[in-house]
Every structure is written in structure tokens, then in C-alpha cells.
Amino acid sequence: MADAPRTVLISGCSSGIGLELAVQLAHDHRHRYQVVATMRDLGKKGTLEAAAGEALGQTLTVAQLDVCSDESVAQCLSSIQGGEVDVLVNNAGVGLVGPLEGLSLAAMQNVFDTNFFGAVRLVRAVLPGMKRRRKGHIVVVSSVMGLQGVVFNEAYAASKFALEGFFESLAVQLLQFNIFITLVEPGPVVTNFEGKLLEQVSTAEFPDTDPDTLHYFRDFYLPASRELFHSVGQSPQDVAQVIVKVISSTRPPLRQQTNARYTPLIVLKTVDPSGSLYVRITHCLLFRWTRLLNLGLRCLACGCLRFRIWPR
């Protein structure tokens, strides 16, 4: 008798990684998943439904879910047959880029409400069932910014650092219940959302920010960021493939980076535990050795480094 399909609940499926992951899992006939692809605004479900094709209504259903609302989470889970979630993928997230002085506290709180507390809210909702059944897998789409601070991304990086600490702590306890946690850590991911975000902040005013900082942001950070995405950026499809492999693994890892080309940029953090080397080198690359940085990124993008990191 064949095993019943595993129910996978994914947040943030209107575009990007969440959309690609939902479609790939729904068409994975080898491992058999029943995918509940969720999004806050069902008015944006058209792209996902078109990509799902014949899987729509069969192995994939679309549901409304606002990770910032207890009521929305409860309503979404109540619509799942049996209310059981075997695999939870916390993917919903928002970005925030810009000089600190020009960002409101409300905007930064919104980042934490979605990226951190939204993930915590979902986990709290599905965990009792997973503990009762003594099995489950919680996948969290974190970021390499959960491992290293990145200039002009302070609030976003902080939300990912919070995810890393919270779920690493929780992972120790949950092994007692045969529940695994995996933090998936992409580097730059090339999406329409990222492109629009960079375009918007390039012309934003950022009131209360001094002229020097605005100059550093617009003339140093933004060009370097665009080059980084162009050189080492991954597609959402590539990241989704890594997550699919993680979900199908019998012993999922705690952490899984998706982009080996980005690895040289985080090595400095591990080489010097004090952190001083990372701060000084990245400062120099961004503000003093710009040509060297661009050359290094072009080298990373060359064809001789065509490899990725996959789950063991």
C-alpha cells in the first residue's frame, strides 16, 4: 500500500521562490505531495494557477493566508483536510533597503512582523499536530543575510538573524519529537520584486539622511548591489530545486545554502571569529576597492564556477 501524500503548506506563493516551489512539488509524482500554496492577496493567484496547470485542484490548492494575522492562520489551517501539515515552508517575507536615518520605525517593525513573527505564528499553529504525530519538517527561507550583516540592509538582515537564532534553538528541542528544521539560506535571488525594489530606492528621498550617506548609498551601494545580482544571483527556480531536495531528504540538514558562488563572500565571517576582518574587508571592497570588487564578482560569474550546493 502506497504511503499517503504529505501535506505541504507554503506561505508567500504569489511570485518568486514560493510560486516555483509550489509548482515543482505539485508536479513531483515520485514523492507525492499535496501542496497548499498560500498568499495574502488572492487577487495575485493568476500566475500561480497558470503555472500549476493540470496540478491545480489535484495536487495543488491555493488558499488565502496573512502570516501577520492569527485569525487568517487559523482559518487557513481549518480548510486543510484533517488540519494536518506534514511540511511547513515559511517563505513569506518583505525587504527593506536604505539608509537607517531615512527609514521609519513602522517600516522596520513591519519587516519583523512578516519575516520573523509571521514565521513564528505559523510554527506555533502547526507544531501541536506535528508533536502529536511525532513527525514533521519545518523549512524556513532565511538568507545569507542571516549569517552576515550587509550595509543598508540592517533591518532585513536583523530579521533573518532573528530567524536563525530562534529556529536553531527550537531545532534542539524538536528532535525529541522527530521533527526537523531546515534554514535555507539563498544569496541574491533575481526576481521582479528585487528589481523593482532597487529601482524604487534609487530615486527615493530618504528624509533626515545626511548628504554623505545618501552619496554612499546611491553611488557605491546601489551599483555594487546591481553587479552582485547580475554576477552571482540565482533564479527562483534554482532555489526551489534546492528546497525540494531538502524536503525529500530522510535526514534534512539544519542549514542549507543554495549558491556556491556566493560562498567566498561569507568565508571572511568564519575565518575571523572576532568579526573585525569581515567588517574591514567588506568596507574596503565597497567604499575603496570598488574596481577590485567588480572584478571579483565578474570572476565569480564566469563559466568555470558552474556548480551549486545541494543537500547531502
C-alpha positions in Angstrom: 0.0 0.0 0.0 1.5 3.3 -1.1 2.2 6.0 1.5 -0.3 8.8 1.7 0.9 12.1 0.1 2.5 14.6 2.5 0.7 17.8 3.0 3.0 20.8 2.4 1.9 24.3 3.4 3.8 27.1 1.8 3.5 30.8 2.6 4.2 33.6 0.1 3.3 31.9 -3.2 2.1 34.8 -5.3 5.6 35.0 -7.0 9.3 34.1 -6.8 10.6 31.2 -4.7 7.2 30.3 -3.2 5.5 30.1 -6.6 8.2 28.0 -8.1 8.4 25.7 -5.1 4.6 25.1 -5.1 4.6 24.2 -8.8 7.7 21.9 -8.5 6.3 20.0 -5.5 2.8 19.7 -7.1 4.4 18.0 -10.1 6.7 15.7 -8.1 4.9 12.4 -8.7 7.8 10.4 -7.3 7.4 11.7 -3.7 3.8 12.7 -3.8 2.8 15.9 -2.1 -0.4 17.7 -1.5 0.5 21.3 -1.8 -1.4 24.2 -0.1 0.0 27.3 -1.8 -0.9 30.4 0.1 -0.7 34.1 -0.3 -2.1 37.2 1.4 -3.8 38.6 -1.7 -5.7 36.1 -3.7 -6.1 38.7 -6.4 -2.5 37.7 -7.4 -3.2 34.0 -7.8 -3.4 34.0 -11.6 0.3 33.5 -12.3 0.5 30.6 -9.9 -2.7 28.9 -11.2 -1.4 29.2 -14.8 2.0 27.7 -13.8 0.3 24.9 -11.9 -1.5 23.6 -15.0 -3.2 20.3 -14.5 -2.0 20.0 -10.9 -4.4 22.8 -9.9 -7.2 21.3 -7.9 -5.5 17.9 -7.9 -2.1 18.1 -6.0 -2.2 21.9 -5.6 -4.7 24.1 -4.0 -4.5 27.9 -3.5 -5.5 29.4 -0.1 -5.5 32.9 1.5 -3.1 33.4 4.3 -1.8 36.5 6.0 1.1 35.4 8.3 0.6 38.6 10.3 -2.9 37.6 11.4 -3.8 34.9 14.0 -7.3 34.7 12.5 -6.1 34.2 9.0 -3.7 31.4 10.0 -6.4 29.6 12.0 -8.9 29.9 9.0 -6.3 28.6 6.6 -5.4 25.6 8.7 -9.1 24.8 9.2 -9.5 24.5 5.5 -6.9 21.7 5.3 -8.4 18.2 5.4 -7.7 16.8 8.9 -5.9 20.1 9.7 -2.6 18.2 9.4 0.5 19.8 8.0 3.5 17.5 7.4 5.8 20.1 6.0 5.6 23.8 6.7 7.6 26.1 4.4 7.9 29.7 5.9 8.6 31.7 2.7 6.6 34.9 3.1 8.8 37.9 3.6 9.4 41.5 2.8 12.5 43.5 2.1 13.7 46.9 3.3 16.7 48.8 1.8 18.0 52.2 2.5 19.9 54.5 4.9 18.8 53.9 8.5 18.1 57.6 9.2 15.6 57.6 6.3 13.6 54.6 7.4 10.7 54.8 9.8 10.4 52.5 12.8 7.0 51.4 11.5 8.6 50.2 8.3 11.2 48.2 10.3 8.6 46.8 12.6 6.6 45.6 9.5 9.7 43.7 8.4 9.9 41.9 11.7 6.1 41.3 11.8 6.3 39.5 8.5 9.7 37.9 8.3 10.1 36.9 11.9 6.8 36.9 13.8 4.9 35.7 10.8 7.1 32.5 10.7 6.8 32.1 14.5 3.0 32.4 14.3 2.7 29.7 11.6 5.0 27.3 13.6 3.0 27.8 16.8 -0.1 26.8 14.8 1.2 23.6 13.2 3.6 22.4 16.0 1.0 20.7 18.3 -0.1 18.4 15.5 3.4 17.6 14.5 4.3 16.8 18.1 1.3 14.6 18.5 2.1 12.6 15.4 5.8 12.6 16.3 6.9 13.7 12.8 7.2 16.9 10.7 9.6 19.2 8.9 9.7 22.9 9.2 11.6 24.7 6.4 12.4 28.4 6.8 13.6 30.5 3.9 16.2 32.5 5.6 19.1 34.2 3.8 22.9 34.6 3.8 22.0 37.9 5.5 21.1 35.8 8.5 24.8 34.9 8.7 26.4 38.3 7.8 25.4 41.9 8.1 25.0 43.8 4.9 25.3 47.5 4.6 22.0 49.4 4.1 20.1 46.2 4.8 20.2 46.5 8.6 16.5 45.8 9.4 16.2 43.0 6.9 19.4 41.3 8.0 18.3 41.6 11.6 15.0 39.8 10.9 17.0 37.0 9.3 19.4 36.8 12.2 16.4 36.5 14.5 15.1 33.6 12.4 18.4 31.8 12.6 18.7 32.1 16.4 15.1 31.2 17.0 14.9 28.1 14.8 18.4 26.8 15.7 17.3 26.9 19.4 13.9 25.2 18.6 15.6 22.5 16.5 17.4 21.1 19.6 14.1 20.5 21.4 12.1 19.2 18.4 14.5 16.3 17.7 12.8 14.7 20.7 9.6 14.7 18.6 11.3 13.5 15.3 10.6 17.0 13.9 13.3 18.5 11.7 14.1 22.2 11.0 16.0 23.4 7.9 17.1 27.0 7.4 17.5 27.5 3.7 20.0 30.4 3.0 19.9 31.8 -0.5 22.2 34.6 -1.6 20.9 37.1 -4.2 17.8 35.9 -6.0 16.8 37.6 -9.2 13.1 38.4 -9.2 10.9 41.2 -10.5 10.3 42.2 -6.9 14.0 42.7 -6.2 14.5 44.7 -9.5 11.5 47.0 -8.6 12.8 47.5 -5.1 16.2 48.6 -6.2 14.7 50.9 -8.8 12.4 52.5 -6.3 15.0 53.1 -3.6 17.4 54.6 -6.2 15.1 57.6 -6.5 13.7 57.7 -3.0 14.2 60.8 -0.9 15.1 59.3 2.5 14.4 62.4 4.6 16.7 63.1 7.6 19.6 61.4 5.9 22.9 63.3 5.6 24.3 64.0 2.1 27.4 61.9 2.6 25.3 58.8 3.5 23.0 59.3 0.5 26.0 59.6 -1.7 27.4 56.3 -0.3 24.1 54.6 -0.8 23.4 55.8 -4.3 26.9 55.9 -5.8 28.5 52.9 -4.0 25.9 50.5 -2.6 23.4 50.5 -5.4 25.9 49.9 -8.3 27.6 47.2 -6.3 24.2 45.6 -5.5 23.2 45.5 -9.1 26.5 44.0 -10.1 26.2 41.4 -7.3 22.7 40.3 -8.5 24.0 40.2 -12.1 27.1 38.2 -11.3 26.0 35.6 -8.6 22.2 35.9 -8.5 20.2 32.7 -8.7 16.8 32.2 -10.3 13.8 31.4 -8.0 13.6 28.0 -9.9 17.2 27.1 -8.7 16.4 27.9 -5.1 13.2 26.0 -5.3 15.0 22.9 -6.6 17.3 23.0 -3.5 14.2 23.2 -1.2 12.6 20.3 -3.0 15.7 18.2 -2.4 15.8 19.3 1.3 12.1 18.3 1.8 12.7 14.9 0.2 15.7 14.2 2.3 15.5 11.5 5.0 17.7 13.5 7.4 17.3 17.1 6.5 20.2 19.5 7.4 19.8 22.4 9.9 21.3 24.8 7.4 21.4 24.7 3.6 22.9 27.4 1.5 21.8 27.4 -2.2 24.5 29.3 -4.0 28.1 28.1 -4.0 29.2 31.2 -6.0 28.3 33.4 -3.0 30.4 31.3 -0.6 33.6 33.4 -1.0 31.7 36.4 0.3 30.8 34.8 3.6 34.1 33.0 4.2 35.6 36.1 5.9 32.9 35.8 8.7 34.0 32.3 9.6 37.8 32.9 9.2 37.9 35.5 12.0 35.6 34.9 14.9 36.1 38.5 16.2 34.2 39.8 13.1 36.8 42.6 12.5 38.2 41.1 9.3 34.8 40.8 7.7 33.8 44.4 8.6 37.1 45.9 7.4 37.4 43.9 4.2 33.8 44.4 3.1 34.1 48.1 3.9 37.2 48.5 1.8 35.6 46.5 -1.1 32.5 48.6 -1.2 34.0 52.1 -0.5 37.7 51.9 -1.5 38.4 48.9 -3.8 35.3 49.2 -6.0 37.2 48.1 -9.1 38.5 45.0 -7.3 35.0 44.2 -6.1 33.6 44.3 -9.6 36.5 42.2 -10.9 35.9 39.6 -8.3 32.2 39.5 -9.0 32.9 39.0 -12.7 35.3 36.2 -11.9 32.6 34.5 -9.8 30.2 34.8 -12.7 32.5 33.1 -15.2 31.7 29.7 -16.6 34.4 27.8 -14.7 32.4 28.0 -11.5 29.2 26.3 -12.6 28.3 24.4 -9.5 25.7 24.6 -6.7 25.4 23.4 -3.2 22.9 20.5 -2.8 21.7 18.7 0.3 23.9 15.9 1.4 
